[in-house]
Amino acid sequence: MAMFGAERRHVVLELLRVNGALSVRDLATTLDVSTVTVRRDLETLVKRGEVERRHGGVALRGIDAGDVMVLGAAATVPRTTMFGAERRQLILTLLRANGMMSLTDLAAAVNCSDVTTRRDLSVLEKRGLIRREFGSAVVVSPPVPGLLSDAPFRRLAGTVRDSVQASAKYAMACMAAELIQDGDALVLGAGTTIEALARQVPASASLTVLTNSVLVMRVLATSPGVQVVVTSGSIDQKTLAIVGPETEQAMSTHHARRAFISGQGVSAERGLSTGHNPSSSIDRMIASSVDELVVLADHTKLGIDSTYQTVPPELIAHLITDSRADPRVVASLRDKGIQVHVAA
């Protein structure tokens, strides 16, 4: 399966984040392209200041690597750690690039053990994203889910404008769902991006979810293991968010391990912002009442400053975006200490 150059370079960067440094030959083999193509991609990444060339290979800037750079257990650079969600997203990206890969090749590419790779493949298979066949894995292209299935809600909340944006929301939602663990107490904010995340919560999950979103409440209301706590307040007809002083009070008096929210803009200077004033104070309350804040924002929102600041950059622990994100904006956000995760 062919990839655009930008997609291929994104995979190169993800592989380097796992392995630290790699040879041109290993990259070409993993991506199933010629060494000429890999060298051309590396030249682009070097010009952007994201990687350094090293003796026939390449390393992330600042990595102290030896002369010989190979994939997997024989790598000279120690294994790096990733969230399971990031590792599984990289596996999906590799499978989409190659169509089919063996367990051994996947384990080597993501620089982890066969046992961990089998566990990741099991998770992906349960989600219907891949199919395992005789020691290998094959990607299954999932349909883009309908984010709003009922006409009344579609009329009020709006529909996704194009399949690219829908695909981005789906990919981000899948990655964010991997951060949710059984027994969690969570806050899910308002908006269709967070609704997409709610749709990825397994029906069997045991969770307590506080939300001010009618859309999220609708999705999770029939999940037997999820206790949904809905704030009081008034329903905003445009966003289907529950807003008002009662909502702010509810958010300020609850505590949760992690919250997932979205907005209309994310920048290194101002953090998360929105053009919807009633939601801005509520998101600020959410950010102040959780141990860890996760922001979901696709590439169209990165580098954008909207009218009302909701969360400063220093309070954002994780940002999940999509593969079309501008690398320069991603780098500026990482410089602020935000862990940026790119969903392919």
C-alpha positions as CSV (number, residue, x, y, z in Angstrom):
1,M,0.0,0.0,0.0
2,A,1.6,3.3,-1.1
3,M,1.8,6.2,1.3
4,F,2.2,9.9,0.6
5,G,5.7,11.3,1.4
6,A,4.4,13.2,4.4
7,E,2.8,10.0,5.8
8,R,6.0,8.0,5.2
9,R,8.1,10.7,6.9
10,H,5.8,10.6,9.9
11,V,6.3,6.8,10.1
12,V,10.1,7.3,9.9
13,L,9.9,9.8,12.9
14,E,7.7,7.4,14.9
15,L,10.2,4.5,14.3
16,L,13.0,6.7,15.4
17,R,11.2,7.7,18.6
18,V,11.0,4.0,19.4
19,N,14.5,2.9,18.3
20,G,16.5,6.1,18.7
21,A,18.5,5.4,15.6
22,L,18.2,3.2,12.5
23,S,20.0,2.3,9.3
24,V,18.8,3.4,5.9
25,R,18.5,-0.2,4.9
26,D,16.3,-1.1,7.9
27,L,14.0,1.9,7.2
28,A,13.7,0.9,3.6
29,T,12.8,-2.7,4.5
30,T,10.3,-1.7,7.1
31,L,8.5,0.8,4.9
32,D,8.8,-1.4,1.8
33,V,10.4,1.3,-0.3
34,S,13.7,1.9,-2.0
35,T,16.8,3.2,-0.1
36,V,16.7,6.1,-2.6
37,T,13.2,7.1,-1.4
38,V,14.3,6.8,2.3
39,R,17.3,9.0,1.7
40,R,15.1,11.6,0.1
41,D,12.8,11.5,3.1
42,L,15.8,11.8,5.4
43,E,17.1,14.8,3.6
44,T,13.7,16.5,4.1
45,L,13.7,15.7,7.9
46,V,17.3,16.8,8.2
47,K,16.5,20.2,6.7
48,R,13.6,20.5,9.2
49,G,16.1,19.9,12.0
50,E,14.2,16.8,13.3
51,V,16.9,14.2,12.6
52,E,20.7,13.8,12.1
53,R,22.4,11.6,9.6
54,R,24.8,9.0,11.2
55,H,27.2,6.7,9.2
56,G,24.7,5.3,6.8
57,G,21.8,5.7,9.2
58,V,19.8,8.4,11.0
59,A,19.1,9.3,14.6
60,L,16.8,11.7,16.4
61,R,18.5,14.9,17.2
62,G,20.5,14.6,20.5
63,I,20.6,10.8,20.5
64,D,24.0,9.4,21.3
65,A,24.1,6.4,18.9
66,G,26.9,4.1,17.8
67,D,28.1,3.5,14.3
68,V,26.0,0.4,13.7
69,M,22.2,0.9,13.8
70,V,19.7,-1.9,13.3
71,L,16.2,-2.7,14.3
72,G,15.0,-4.8,17.2
73,A,16.9,-6.7,19.9
74,A,20.3,-6.1,18.2
75,A,19.9,-2.3,18.2
76,T,22.7,-0.4,19.7
77,V,20.3,2.2,21.2
78,P,18.3,1.1,24.2
79,R,14.6,0.5,23.8
80,T,12.5,3.6,24.4
81,T,9.1,3.5,26.1
82,M,5.8,4.4,24.5
83,F,2.2,4.3,25.6
84,G,0.6,1.1,24.5
85,A,-1.8,3.3,22.5
86,E,1.2,4.8,20.6
87,R,2.8,1.5,20.0
88,R,-0.4,0.0,18.6
89,Q,-0.9,3.1,16.4
90,L,2.6,2.6,15.0
91,I,1.7,-1.1,14.3
92,L,-1.4,0.0,12.4
93,T,0.6,2.6,10.4
94,L,3.1,-0.1,9.4
95,L,0.4,-2.6,8.5
96,R,-1.3,0.1,6.4
97,A,2.0,0.7,4.6
98,N,2.8,-2.9,4.0
99,G,-0.6,-4.7,3.9
100,M,0.7,-7.7,5.9
101,M,3.7,-8.1,8.3
102,S,4.9,-11.0,10.4
103,L,4.9,-10.9,14.2
104,T,8.7,-11.0,14.2
105,D,9.0,-8.1,11.8
106,L,6.4,-6.0,13.7
107,A,8.2,-6.7,17.1
108,A,11.5,-5.6,15.5
109,A,10.0,-2.5,14.0
110,V,8.4,-1.2,17.2
111,N,11.4,-2.4,19.2
112,C,9.6,-4.6,21.8
113,S,9.2,-8.3,22.6
114,D,7.1,-10.8,20.7
115,V,4.9,-11.2,23.8
116,T,4.1,-7.4,23.9
117,T,3.5,-7.4,20.2
118,R,1.0,-10.4,20.5
119,R,-0.8,-8.5,23.2
120,D,-1.0,-5.4,21.0
121,L,-2.3,-7.4,18.1
122,S,-4.9,-9.0,20.3
123,V,-6.2,-5.6,21.3
124,L,-6.2,-4.4,17.7
125,E,-8.0,-7.5,16.5
126,K,-10.7,-7.1,19.2
127,R,-11.3,-3.6,17.9
128,G,-11.7,-5.0,14.4
129,L,-8.7,-3.1,13.0
130,I,-6.5,-6.0,12.1
131,R,-6.8,-9.7,11.4
132,R,-4.2,-12.3,12.5
133,E,-3.1,-15.0,10.0
134,F,-0.5,-17.7,10.6
135,G,2.0,-15.6,12.6
136,S,1.3,-12.5,10.6
137,A,-1.2,-9.6,10.8
138,V,-3.3,-8.0,8.1
139,V,-4.8,-4.6,8.4
140,V,-8.6,-4.3,8.1
141,S,-9.8,-0.9,6.8
142,P,-12.6,0.2,9.1
143,P,-15.5,2.3,7.8
144,V,-15.6,5.8,9.1
145,P,-18.2,5.8,11.8
146,G,-21.2,8.1,11.7
147,L,-20.4,10.5,14.5
148,L,-24.1,11.6,14.7
149,S,-26.6,8.9,13.8
150,D,-30.0,10.5,14.6
151,A,-31.5,13.3,12.6
152,P,-32.5,15.6,15.5
153,F,-29.0,15.5,17.0
154,R,-27.5,15.8,13.6
155,R,-29.5,19.0,13.0
156,L,-28.4,20.5,16.3
157,A,-24.8,19.5,16.5
158,G,-23.8,19.5,12.9
159,T,-22.2,16.9,10.8
160,V,-18.5,16.2,9.9
161,R,-17.7,18.2,6.9
162,D,-15.5,15.8,5.0
163,S,-14.2,12.3,5.3
164,V,-10.7,13.5,6.1
165,Q,-11.9,15.2,9.3
166,A,-14.1,12.2,10.2
167,S,-11.1,9.9,9.7
168,A,-9.0,12.1,11.9
169,K,-11.6,12.1,14.7
170,Y,-11.9,8.3,14.5
171,A,-8.1,7.8,14.7
172,M,-7.7,10.3,17.6
173,A,-10.7,8.6,19.4
174,C,-9.1,5.2,19.1
175,M,-5.8,6.4,20.4
176,A,-7.4,8.2,23.3
177,A,-9.5,5.2,24.2
178,E,-6.3,3.2,24.8
179,L,-5.5,5.6,27.7
180,I,-8.7,4.5,29.5
181,Q,-8.4,1.7,32.0
182,D,-11.0,-0.4,33.9
183,G,-11.9,1.3,37.2
184,D,-11.1,4.8,36.0
185,A,-13.0,7.9,37.1
186,L,-13.0,10.2,34.1
187,V,-14.4,13.5,32.9
188,L,-15.5,13.7,29.3
189,G,-16.1,17.2,28.0
190,A,-18.4,18.4,25.2
191,G,-18.1,18.3,21.4
192,T,-18.3,15.8,18.6
193,T,-14.6,14.8,19.0
194,I,-15.2,13.7,22.6
195,E,-18.4,12.0,21.5
196,A,-16.3,10.0,19.0
197,L,-14.1,9.0,22.0
198,A,-17.1,7.9,24.0
199,R,-18.1,5.6,21.0
200,Q,-14.7,3.8,21.4
201,V,-15.2,3.0,25.1
202,P,-15.7,-0.8,25.3
203,A,-19.2,-1.8,26.4
204,S,-17.8,-4.0,29.1
205,A,-15.6,-1.3,30.6
206,S,-16.1,-0.5,34.3
207,L,-15.9,3.3,34.6
208,T,-17.3,6.3,36.3
209,V,-17.8,9.2,33.8
210,L,-18.7,12.7,34.7
211,T,-19.8,14.7,31.7
212,N,-21.6,17.9,30.6
213,S,-22.3,16.6,27.1
214,V,-25.7,15.4,26.0
215,L,-23.9,13.6,23.1
216,V,-21.6,11.7,25.4
217,M,-24.4,10.8,27.8
218,R,-26.4,9.4,24.9
219,V,-23.5,7.2,23.8
220,L,-22.7,5.8,27.2
221,A,-26.1,5.6,28.7
222,T,-26.6,1.9,27.6
223,S,-23.1,0.7,28.6
224,P,-23.8,-1.6,31.6
225,G,-20.5,-1.1,33.3
226,V,-20.3,2.7,32.9
227,Q,-21.8,4.9,35.7
228,V,-22.6,8.2,33.9
229,V,-22.8,11.3,36.1
230,V,-24.4,14.2,34.3
231,T,-24.0,17.8,35.5
232,S,-27.0,20.0,36.0
233,G,-27.4,23.2,34.0
234,S,-28.9,24.5,30.8
235,I,-28.4,22.8,27.4
236,D,-26.7,24.9,24.8
237,Q,-28.6,24.3,21.6
238,K,-25.6,24.9,19.4
239,T,-23.2,22.4,21.0
240,L,-25.5,20.2,23.1
241,A,-23.2,21.0,26.0
242,I,-24.7,21.5,29.5
243,V,-23.5,24.9,30.7
244,G,-24.1,27.5,33.4
245,P,-23.2,28.1,37.0
246,E,-24.5,24.7,38.2
247,T,-22.3,23.0,35.7
248,E,-19.2,24.9,36.9
249,Q,-20.1,24.1,40.5
250,A,-20.4,20.4,39.7
251,M,-17.1,20.3,37.9
252,S,-15.2,22.2,40.6
253,T,-16.4,19.8,43.4
254,H,-15.5,16.5,41.7
255,H,-12.1,15.0,41.3
256,A,-11.0,12.5,38.6
257,R,-7.8,10.9,37.5
258,R,-8.0,12.0,33.9
259,A,-10.2,14.3,31.7
260,F,-10.6,14.4,27.9
261,I,-11.6,17.7,26.4
262,S,-11.4,19.5,23.0
263,G,-11.7,23.0,21.8
264,Q,-11.4,25.2,18.7
265,G,-7.7,26.0,18.9
266,V,-4.4,24.9,20.5
267,S,-1.2,26.9,20.5
268,A,2.1,26.8,22.4
269,E,1.5,30.4,23.5
270,R,-2.1,30.2,24.8
271,G,-2.8,26.5,25.1
272,L,-6.4,25.4,24.5
273,S,-9.0,28.0,23.5
274,T,-12.5,28.2,22.2
275,G,-14.9,30.7,20.6
276,H,-17.8,29.5,22.8
277,N,-17.7,31.5,25.9
278,P,-20.2,29.4,28.0
279,S,-17.9,26.4,27.6
280,S,-14.6,28.2,28.4
281,S,-15.1,28.5,32.2
282,I,-16.3,24.9,32.4
283,D,-13.2,23.6,30.7
284,R,-11.1,25.6,33.1
285,M,-12.9,24.0,36.0
286,I,-12.3,20.5,34.5
287,A,-8.6,21.2,34.1
288,S,-8.2,22.3,37.7
289,S,-10.0,19.2,39.1
290,V,-8.2,16.3,37.5
291,D,-4.7,14.8,37.9
292,E,-4.1,14.7,34.1
293,L,-5.6,16.5,31.2
294,V,-5.8,15.1,27.7
295,V,-6.7,17.4,24.8
296,L,-8.0,16.0,21.5
297,A,-7.5,18.4,18.5
298,D,-7.1,17.6,14.8
299,H,-4.6,19.4,12.6
300,T,-7.0,22.2,11.6
301,K,-6.9,23.4,15.2
302,L,-3.2,23.4,15.9
303,G,-1.5,26.7,16.0
304,I,-4.9,28.4,16.2
305,D,-5.8,30.9,18.9
306,S,-9.6,31.3,19.5
307,T,-11.3,34.0,21.5
308,Y,-11.4,32.6,25.0
309,Q,-8.5,30.8,26.6
310,T,-9.6,27.7,28.5
311,V,-6.4,25.8,29.5
312,P,-2.9,27.2,29.6
313,P,-0.2,25.0,28.0
314,E,1.4,24.1,31.3
315,L,-1.8,22.3,32.4
316,I,-2.1,20.1,29.3
317,A,-0.4,16.8,29.9
318,H,-1.2,15.1,26.6
319,L,-2.3,16.3,23.2
320,I,-3.7,13.8,20.7
321,T,-3.8,15.0,17.1
322,D,-3.8,13.5,13.6
323,S,-1.1,12.7,11.0
324,R,-1.7,15.9,9.1
325,A,-0.5,18.0,12.0
326,D,2.2,20.6,11.1
327,P,5.5,19.2,12.5
328,R,6.6,22.8,13.4
329,V,3.5,23.3,15.6
330,V,3.9,19.9,17.1
331,A,7.5,20.7,18.0
332,S,6.5,24.0,19.6
333,L,3.9,22.3,21.7
334,R,6.4,19.6,22.8
335,D,8.8,22.4,23.8
336,K,6.2,23.5,26.3
337,G,6.4,20.1,27.9
338,I,3.2,18.7,26.4
339,Q,3.3,15.0,25.3
340,V,2.0,15.1,21.7
341,H,0.7,11.8,20.3
342,V,0.0,11.6,16.6
343,A,-2.8,9.2,15.5
344,A,-2.3,7.9,12.0
